[in-house]
Amino acid sequence: MKREDDQQLWDLLGRARQVELNPFFARNIVRRVRERFQRFGWLRAWLTPRKLVPAAGLVVAVIAVMLVLHQPPPRSSSDSAPDVIAKIDPQDYDVVADLDELLAADESNLWDDDTQTL
């Protein structure tokens, strides 16, 4: 922007108070930046390979032990469902077949009742 473009602005800027910088301004800024990085110094110390590799190995070992110890017990063949079905009396099969026919008839009657009320 040229001085001729906006003379009032340049006059106003000329009357503004001049700010003097501290001679140690740059040193203070660098100190604050270093302090900011030192906040996470403990995290940076843990993220070195010297400490991270053994810690990761320990975590993997603990997870492996937990998986090995937490396996469900194997099922025995005496608890299987086919043995339970084999113990049912053959006369019960006739009752189940009759119940299936009754349910099928009841379902078809349900639809017939709805059409009669309309």
N, C-alpha and C positions, 0 to 999 in steps of 0.2 A: 504494500500500500504506500502510495506516495504521499508526501506531506500536503500537496496541493489538493488531493482528493477529499480530505475531510479535515479542514483546518481546526474546527471546534474540538474534535477528538484529540488532536495533537496538542492543543492548548491545555485541555484537561489533563492529559497524561504528563505534560510538562510541570503542572502544579502538584502532582502526586508526590508523596514523601518517598525519598530514595531509601531502599532497604540495604543495609550493610550486612554482609554475611560474616559470620563468625570465622576467624582464621582456621579453626579446627573443624569446620563443617564437614569436610570429606572424611576426616578421621572418625567423627561421631557417626556418620552414616555407615561406614564400614564396620564399626563396633556393633551397631544394632543388627546388621545383617549377620554377623558372626554369632551374636547371642541367639538369634532366631534359629540358626542351624544347630546350636548346642542344645536346644530344647529336646530334640529327638536324638540326641547322642546315644542314649541307652538303647534305642531301637537300632541304630546303625551298628552298635557294637554287637548286637545279637544276630544281625543279618550277615555276618562274615561267614565264609565257608567253614572256618575252623570250628565254629559253634553250631552252625546250621546243619551240617551233615550228620553229626552224631545225634542231634535232637530229632531230626527226621527219621533216622534209623531206629531210635527208641520208640517213636510214635508208631512206626510200621510194625515193630515187634509186639507192642502192646495190642494193637488191632488184630494181629495174627493170633495171639494167645486168646483173645476174647472170642474170635471166630471158632477156634478149635474147641474151647470149653463150652461154648453155647450151642453145640450141635444137638438137635432133638434126638431122643433115643429112637432106635430103629423099631419099626412096628413088628410085632410078632405075628405069625401066621394064625394063631388061635383067635385074634381079635378081628379077623377079616369078616366082611359082610356075607359072603357066600355060605359060611358055616351057619350063620344065624338064619338065613333063608331056608337052609336044609332042615332045620328043626321045626319048621311050620308044618302043621298037620295038613294032609292032602284035602281034607274036607273044607278047610278054610279057603282053598282056591275057588271052590264053588260059590262060597259066600261073596268073595271079592268079585267074581264074574257077575253075580246077580246085582251087586251094588253098582257095577259099571253100567249095566243095562238100565237100572232104575234112574241113575243120574242122566243118562242119555235121553230117556223118555221125559224126564222132568225138564230138561233144557228145551226140548221141542215144544212142550206144553206151555212154557213160559212165553214163547213167541206167539202161540195161538191165542193165549189170553189177551195179549195186547191188541191184536187185530179185532177181537170181538168188541172191545170197549170203544173202538173208534166208530 
